[in-house]
Amino acid sequence: MFKFFSRVKTVVSSEMNSMLDKAEDPVKMLDQFMRDMESDIREAESAVAKQIANEKMLKRKYDDSNALVEKRQGQAEKAIEAGNEDLARRALEDKKDQAEQADSLKESWERAKQDADQLRKKLDEMKKEYQEMKLKKDSLKARAESAKTRTKINRTMSSVGSDESKQGFSRMEEKVMQYEAEADTSDDMSSASKSLDDEFDQLDNSEVDDELAALKKKMGKE
């Protein structure tokens, strides 16, 4: 369980580009790492709580056994004072058994306490690393979002003025020039299609206009 944190720390500390190269979304992966770490911390807390409870149980049994040793000692002394040597002997025999049990319980309790202390220390280290990773995660997430935004902007800008766009503009320019040429050709064809009578009618109209102007001049109606 505790080795997981070292593995996560290594992954989180790796360069952002290597994560992107593996087609992994750094933001989602970092969030998943944090959830995994939180789960491991909860498991560790449960294990520590059980170990502490076991240590306290052994300590209580050790204390009870020690108290019984002292009790049997007092009972043996009381039996001697009462002149009951057999009762005193039995009290001392049970005292001996309780002392041996107390020694065994003391050894078990000390080992359990040592294990509980180590687990508590490792749990504290896990929580400390978790806080460090949390701060680093926020920083990496911000860097990832910034990198995505820059990449998107750069890709958008690179498409402006690209060869494809330039070719598209050139095609449209040629289209416009073609339309203009077609319009000019249409005007020329319209002029060329005038008949001889149309030209004489235009000429006659010009003479009438000249005569009308002369008449207005004569009559002072200009």
VOBA-1610 file (N, C-alpha, C; in pm, whole numbers, padded with zeros to 5 digits, always signed):
BEGIN
Met+00082-00120+00000Met+00000+00000+00000Met+00086+00126+00000Phe+00188+00126+00091Phe+00267+00248+00105Phe+00357+00272-00016Lys+00387+00164-00091Lys+00471+00180-00210Lys+00396+00257-00318Phe+00264+00258-00309Phe+00184+00326-00410Phe+00221+00473-00419Phe+00246+00535-00303Phe+00276+00678-00303Phe+00404+00709-00379Ser+00502+00624-00367Ser+00627+00644-00441Ser+00601+00636-00590Arg+00516+00541-00629Arg+00484+00524-00771Arg+00409+00647-00824Val+00313+00694-00746Val+00237+00812-00787Val+00326+00935-00795Lys+00415+00947-00698Lys+00505+01062-00695Lys+00592+01064-00820Thr+00637+00949-00864Thr+00719+00940-00984Thr+00641+00980-01108Val+00518+00932-01115Val+00434+00963-01232Val+00401+01111-01238Val+00362+01167-01122Val+00323+01307-01119Val+00442+01397-01149Ser+00561+01354-01111Ser+00681+01435-01132Ser+00732+01428-01276Ser+00684+01336-01356Ser+00729+01324-01494Ser+00682+01442-01575Glu+00751+01467-01689Glu+00722+01583-01770Glu+00583+01575-01832Met+00519+01690-01849Met+00385+01694-01906Met+00382+01641-02048Asn+00487+01668-02123Asn+00489+01623-02263Asn+00486+01471-02275Ser+00553+01401-02185Ser+00555+01255-02193Ser+00417+01199-02167Met+00340+01263-02082Met+00204+01218-02055Met+00117+01241-02177Leu+00137+01355-02242Leu+00058+01384-02361Leu+00093+01289-02474Asp+00220+01252-02484Asp+00264+01160-02588Asp+00196+01025-02575Lys+00159+00987-02454Lys+00094+00858-02432Lys-00058+00866-02451Ala-00102+00978-02507Ala-00245+00998-02534Ala-00328+00991-02407Glu-00270+01036-02295Glu-00342+01039-02168Glu-00378+01184-02138Asp-00495+01204-02086Asp-00536+01337-02046Asp-00478+01364-01907Pro-00379+01453-01895Pro-00312+01476-01767Pro-00410+01517-01656Val-00508+01600-01690Val-00602+01647-01589Val-00682+01530-01530Lys-00736+01445-01619Lys-00813+01329-01572Lys-00725+01231-01497Met-00602+01209-01547Met-00511+01114-01482Met-00472+01164-01343Leu-00444+01293-01330Leu-00406+01349-01200Leu-00520+01337-01099Asp-00641+01364-01146Asp-00758+01349-01058Asp-00772+01203-01012Gln-00747+01110-01105Gln-00756+00968-01070Gln-00649+00929-00970Phe-00527+00981-00989Phe-00419+00954-00894Phe-00457+01002-00754Met-00517+01120-00746Met-00554+01175-00616Met-00663+01089-00552Arg-00758+01042-00631Arg-00862+00955-00576Arg-00802+00824-00524Asp-00705+00770-00598Asp-00637+00647-00554Asp-00561+00671-00423Met-00496+00785-00414Met-00421+00817-00293Met-00516+00834-00174Glu-00629+00898-00197Glu-00728+00916-00090Glu-00779+00780-00043Ser-00801+00689-00139Ser-00848+00555-00103Ser-00742+00481-00020Asp-00616+00493-00059Asp-00508+00427+00016Asp-00495+00485+00157Ile-00515+00615+00168Ile-00507+00678+00300Ile-00618+00626+00391Arg-00738+00612+00334Arg-00849+00558+00415Arg-00819+00415+00461Glu-00762+00335+00372Glu-00725+00198+00409Glu-00617+00198+00516Ala-00521+00287+00501Ala-00413+00296+00600Ala-00467+00340+00735Glu-00560+00436+00734Glu-00620+00482+00859Glu-00693+00368+00928Ser-00762+00286+00851Ser-00833+00171+00907Ser-00735+00072+00968Ala-00624+00045+00896Ala-00523-00048+00946Ala-00457+00004+01073Val-00428+00134+01077Val-00368+00194+01195Val-00463+00187+01314Ala-00591+00214+01289Ala-00690+00209+01397Ala-00700+00069+01457Lys-00697-00033+01372Lys-00704-00171+01420Lys-00579-00206+01500Gln-00463-00161+01452Gln-00339-00191+01522Gln-00334-00122+01658Ile-00382+00001+01662Ile-00387+00074+01789Ile-00481+00006+01887Ala-00595-00041+01835Ala-00691-00112+01921Ala-00629-00241+01974Asn-00553-00311+01891Asn-00486-00435+01934Asn-00380-00406+02040Glu-00308-00297+02019Glu-00206-00259+02116Glu-00268-00226+02251Lys-00379-00152+02249Lys-00446-00116+02375Lys-00502-00239+02446Met-00552-00336+02369Met-00604-00458+02428Met-00492-00536+02498Leu-00378-00548+02432Leu-00265-00619+02491Leu-00212-00547+02615Lys-00212-00415+02609Lys-00166-00337+02725Lys-00260-00358+02843Arg-00389-00362+02816Arg-00485-00385+02924Arg-00467-00524+02986Lys-00446-00626+02901Lys-00425-00762+02952Lys-00294-00770+03031Tyr-00192-00699+02983Tyr-00064-00698+03053Tyr-00078-00633+03191Asp-00151-00522+03195Asp-00173-00454+03324Asp-00254-00543+03418Asp-00357-00609+03364Asp-00439-00697+03448Asp-00356-00813+03503Ser-00268-00869+03419Ser-00185-00980+03463Ser-00087-00934+03570Asn-00031-00815+03554Asn+00060-00760+03655Asn-00013-00737+03787Ala-00135-00686+03776Ala-00214-00662+03898Ala-00244-00793+03970Leu-00266-00900+03892Leu-00294-01030+03953Leu-00170-01087+04020Val-00054-01061+03964Val+00072-01104+04025Val+00087-01039+04163Glu+00061-00909+04168Glu+00071-00838+04296Glu-00035-00889+04395Lys-00152-00919+04341Lys-00259-00969+04427Lys-00222-01103+04488Arg-00167-01196+04405Arg-00128-01327+04455Arg-00015-01315+04559Gln+00072-01220+04537Gln+00180-01199+04634Gln+00121-01157+04769Gly+00027-01066+04765Gly-00036-01023+04890Gly-00114-01135+04957Gln-00182-01218+04872Gln-00259-01330+04928Gln-00166-01435+04992Ala-00050-01458+04930Ala+00045-01555+04986Ala+00094-01507+05123Glu+00124-01377+05131Glu+00170-01321+05259Glu+00060-01332+05365Lys-00062-01307+05324Lys-00175-01317+05417Lys-00195-01459+05465Ala-00178-01557+05373Ala-00193-01699+05410Ala-00084-01741+05508Ile+00038-01693+05489Ile+00148-01724+05581Ile+00117-01670+05720Glu+00067-01546+05722Glu+00032-01486+05851Glu-00078-01567+05921Ala-00162-01626+05840Ala-00273-01706+05898Ala-00229-01849+05928Gly-00104-01881+05893Gly-00053-02014+05920Gly-00099-02118+05822Asn-00147-02074+05706Asn-00196-02167+05604Asn-00092-02173+05493Glu+00006-02259+05512Glu+00116-02269+05418Glu+00071-02325+05283Asp-00020-02420+05284Asp-00067-02479+05158Asp-00135-02373+05071Leu-00216-02288+05134Leu-00284-02181+05058Leu-00182-02081+05005Ala-00081-02055+05088Ala+00025-01963+05045Ala+00100-02020+04926Arg+00128-02153+04929Arg+00198-02218+04819Arg+00117-02206+04688Arg-00014-02232+04696Arg-00098-02225+04576Arg-00105-02081+04522Ala-00106-01987+04613Ala-00107-01847+04570Ala+00023-01811+04497Leu+00134-01862+04550Leu+00264-01834+04486Leu+00277-01907+04352Glu+00222-02027+04342Glu+00226-02099+04215Glu+00148-02023+04107Asp+00029-01973+04145Asp-00050-01896+04048Asp+00019-01764+04015Lys+00087-01707+04118Lys+00163-01585+04094Lys+00269-01608+03988Lys+00337-01726+03996Lys+00442-01760+03901Lys+00383-01771+03759Asp+00268-01837+03748Asp+00204-01851+03616Asp+00163-01715+03560Gln+00108-01632+03648Gln+00064-01500+03604Gln+00183-01412+03564Ala+00295-01429+03632Ala+00414-01352+03600Ala+00467-01391+03462Glu+00466-01523+03437Glu+00510-01569+03304Glu+00418-01517+03195Gln+00288-01520+03221Gln+00192-01469+03124Gln+00210-01318+03104Ala+00239-01249+03215Ala+00261-01104+03207Ala+00383-01072+03121Asp+00489-01151+03137Asp+00609-01131+03056Asp+00578-01151+02907Ser+00500-01256+02879Ser+00463-01283+02739Ser+00375-01171+02683Leu+00280-01125+02765Leu+00192-01016+02720Leu+00270-00885+02702Lys+00369-00863+02787Lys+00450-00743+02774Lys+00525-00742+02642Glu+00580-00858+02605Glu+00653-00870+02479Glu+00559-00845+02360Ser+00440-00904+02367Ser+00343-00886+02259Ser+00296-00741+02251Trp+00273-00682+02369Trp+00228-00542+02371Trp+00333-00447+02316Glu+00459-00467+02355Glu+00566-00380+02307Glu+00584-00392+02156Arg+00571-00517+02104Arg+00581-00536+01959Arg+00462-00468+01888Ala+00343-00483+01946Ala+00225-00420+01886Ala+00235-00268+01890Lys+00290-00216+01998Lys+00308-00071+02011Lys+00408-00019+01908Gln+00514-00095+01889Gln+00614-00056+01790Gln+00553-00054+01650Asp+00474-00159+01620Asp+00408-00165+01489Asp+00309-00049+01472Ala+00234-00020+01576Ala+00137+00090+01571Ala+00207+00224+01549Asp+00320+00242+01619Asp+00396+00367+01604Asp+00448+00382+01461Gln+00498+00272+01403Gln+00549+00276+01266Gln+00437+00305+01167Leu+00322+00240+01190Leu+00208+00264+01100Leu+00160+00409+01109Arg+00157+00462+01230Arg+00117+00603+01247Arg+00214+00695+01174Lys+00343+00664+01184Lys+00444+00746+01118Lys+00426+00740+00967Lys+00405+00619+00914Lys+00386+00605+00770Lys+00258+00674+00725Leu+00154+00666+00806Leu+00029+00734+00772Leu+00050+00886+00766Asp+00125+00937+00862Asp+00156+01081+00861Asp+00234+01118+00735Glu+00328+01031+00694Glu+00406+01056+00573Glu+00316+01054+00449Met+00224+00958+00448Met+00130+00949+00336Met+00046+01076+00324Lys-00004+01124+00438Lys-00086+01245+00436Lys-00004+01367+00394Lys+00121+01371+00438Lys+00207+01482+00399Lys+00233+01478+00249Glu+00264+01359+00196Glu+00288+01346+00053Glu+00161+01378-00026Tyr+00047+01339+00030Tyr-00080+01367-00037Tyr-00100+01518-00052Gln-00072+01592+00054Gln-00086+01738+00048Gln+00011+01798-00054Glu+00134+01744-00057Glu+00231+01792-00155Glu+00185+01763-00297Met+00133+01640-00317Met+00084+01602-00449Met-00038+01684-00489Lys-00120+01719-00390Lys-00239+01798-00418Lys-00200+01937-00470Leu-00101+01997-00405Leu-00053+02127-00451Leu+00009+02116-00591Lys+00087+02009-00611Lys+00152+01991-00741Lys+00049+01960-00848Lys-00055+01886-00809Lys-00161+01853-00905Lys-00227+01980-00957Asp-00258+02073-00865Asp-00321+02198-00906Asp-00232+02274-01003Ser-00102+02273-00975Ser-00008+02342-01063Ser-00001+02275-01200Leu+00007+02142-01200Leu+00014+02068-01326Leu-00114+02082-01407Lys-00228+02082-01339Lys-00355+02099-01410Lys-00360+02235-01478Ala-00313+02339-01407Ala-00311+02473-01466Ala-00218+02478-01587Arg-00102+02411-01575Arg-00007+02408-01688Arg-00066+02332-01805Ala-00138+02222-01775Ala-00197+02143-01883Ala-00304+02223-01956Glu-00389+02292-01881Glu-00494+02373-01944Glu-00433+02485-02027Ser-00327+02546-01974Ser-00259+02653-02047Ser-00198+02599-02177Ala-00137+02480-02168Ala-00075+02420-02288Ala-00181+02387-02392Lys-00295+02334-02347Lys-00404+02303-02441Lys-00453+02429-02511Thr-00469+02536-02433Thr-00518+02662-02489Thr-00420+02717-02591Arg-00290+02715-02555Arg-00189+02766-02649Arg-00187+02684-02777Thr-00197+02552-02761Thr-00197+02465-02879Thr-00316+02495-02969Lys-00433+02513-02909Lys-00553+02541-02987Lys-00540+02674-03061Ile-00490+02776-02990Ile-00472+02907-03053Ile-00371+02899-03166Asn-00258+02830-03140Asn-00154+02819-03244Asn-00205+02747-03368Arg-00285+02642-03346Arg-00339+02570-03461Arg-00435+02657-03540Thr-00515+02737-03467Thr-00610+02826-03535Thr-00536+02932-03615Met-00433+02988-03552Met-00357+03093-03621Met-00280+03038-03740Ser-00231+02916-03728Ser-00153+02858-03838Ser-00239+02831-03960Ser-00371+02815-03938Ser-00459+02788-04051Ser-00492+02915-04129Val-00473+03033-04061Val-00499+03159-04130Val-00383+03189-04225Gly-00416+03219-04352Gly-00311+03246-04450Gly-00241+03122-04498Ser-00299+03007-04476Ser-00238+02883-04522Ser-00248+02874-04674Asp-00174+02779-04731Asp-00175+02762-04877Asp-00316+02734-04928Glu-00392+02657-04850Glu-00528+02625-04893Glu-00614+02750-04900Ser-00599+02838-04798Ser-00675+02963-04799Ser-00632+03052-04914Lys-00502+03060-04937Lys-00453+03143-05047Lys-00502+03092-05182Gln-00500+02963-05198Gln-00550+02904-05322Gln-00698+02934-05341Gly-00772+02931-05230Gly-00915+02962-05237Gly-00938+03105-05281Phe-00859+03199-05228Phe-00872+03339-05268Phe-00836+03357-05415Ser-00734+03288-05459Ser-00693+03298-05600Ser-00804+03248-05692Arg-00868+03139-05653Arg-00977+03087-05735Arg-01092+03186-05744Met-01125+03250-05632Met-01233+03347-05633Met-01198+03471-05714Glu-01071+03511-05710Glu-01027+03625-05790Glu-01039+03595-05939Glu-01002+03473-05975Glu-01016+03432-06114Glu-01162+03430-06156Lys-01250+03388-06066Lys-01394+03386-06094Lys-01444+03527-06124Val-01404+03625-06039Val-01447+03763-06057Val-01396+03818-06190Met-01271+03789-06221Met-01214+03835-06348Met-01288+03773-06466Gln-01329+03648-06449Gln-01404+03581-06555Gln-01541+03648-06576Tyr-01606+03681-06462Tyr-01735+03750-06471Tyr-01719+03884-06543Glu-01612+03958-06509Glu-01588+04088-06572Glu-01565+04073-06722Ala-01488+03972-06758Ala-01461+03949-06900Ala-01588+03915-06975Glu-01672+03834-06911Glu-01800+03798-06974Glu-01888+03921-06991Ala-01886+04011-06893Ala-01967+04133-06902Ala-01918+04222-07016Asp-01784+04238-07027Asp-01728+04319-07136Asp-01763+04261-07272Thr-01754+04130-07282Thr-01786+04062-07409Thr-01932+04084-07445Ser-02017+04081-07344Ser-02161+04102-07367Ser-02187+04241-07420Asp-02114+04344-07366Asp-02131+04482-07415Asp-02088+04493-07560Asp-01975+04432-07592Asp-01924+04438-07729Asp-02021+04373-07826Met-02074+04258-07785Met-02168+04187-07872Met-02296+04267-07890Ser-02337+04340-07785Ser-02458+04421-07795Ser-02439+04534-07893Ser-02320+04595-07891Ser-02290+04705-07983Ser-02281+04654-08127Ala-02220+04539-08140Ala-02201+04484-08274Ala-02331+04438-08336Ser-02431+04412-08254Ser-02557+04358-08305Ser-02652+04467-08356Lys-02612+04599-08341Lys-02698+04707-08390Lys-02708+04703-08543Ser-02826+04722-08592Ser-02848+04719-08739Ser-02815+04853-08801Leu-02808+04851-08928Leu-02779+04973-09004Leu-02891+05075-08986Asp-03016+05032-08982Asp-03130+05120-08962Asp-03124+05185-08824Asp-03079+05110-08724Asp-03068+05166-08588Asp-02969+05280-08587Glu-02859+05266-08660Glu-02759+05372-08663Glu-02813+05495-08733Phe-02890+05476-08844Phe-02948+05591-08916Phe-03054+05659-08830Asp-03135+05579-08753Asp-03235+05637-08664Asp-03168+05724-08560Gln-03054+05678-08512Gln-02981+05755-08412Gln-02929+05885-08472Leu-02885+05874-08599Leu-02834+05992-08668Leu-02947+06092-08691Asp-03066+06043-08735Asp-03182+06130-08757Asp-03223+06199-08629Asn-03224+06131-08523Asn-03260+06190-08394Asn-03164+06301-08358Ser-03036+06284-08393Ser-02936+06386-08365Ser-02965+06513-08444Glu-03008+06499-08574Glu-03039+06616-08657Glu-03162+06689-08604Val-03261+06616-08558Val-03382+06678-08501Val-03346+06757-08377Asp-03259+06703-08300Asp-03216+06773-08178Asp-03147+06904-08214Asp-03065+06901-08318Asp-02993+07022-08361Asp-03093+07128-08412Glu-03193+07085-08488Glu-03292+07178-08543Glu-03374+07240-08431Leu-03409+07158-08329Leu-03485+07207-08216Leu-03406+07311-08141Ala-03279+07293-08126Ala-03193+07387-08055Ala-03186+07518-08132Ala-03175+07511-08263Ala-03168+07635-08344Ala-03297+07715-08334Leu-03413+07647-08333Leu-03542+07713-08325Leu-03556+07787-08192Lys-03516+07720-08085Lys-03525+07781-07952Lys-03436+07904-07944Lys-03322+07901-08012Lys-03231+08015-08012Lys-03293+08133-08085Lys-03358+08101-08196Lys-03421+08205-08281Lys-03532+08275-08203Met-03606+08200-08128Met-03718+08254-08054Met-03678+08306-07914Gly-03550+08298-07887Gly-03502+08350-07759Gly-03551+08265-07643Lys-03571+08142-07662Lys-03619+08052-07556Lys-03512+07960-07499Glu-03393+08002-07522Glu-03284+07919-07470Glu-03282+07923-07318
//
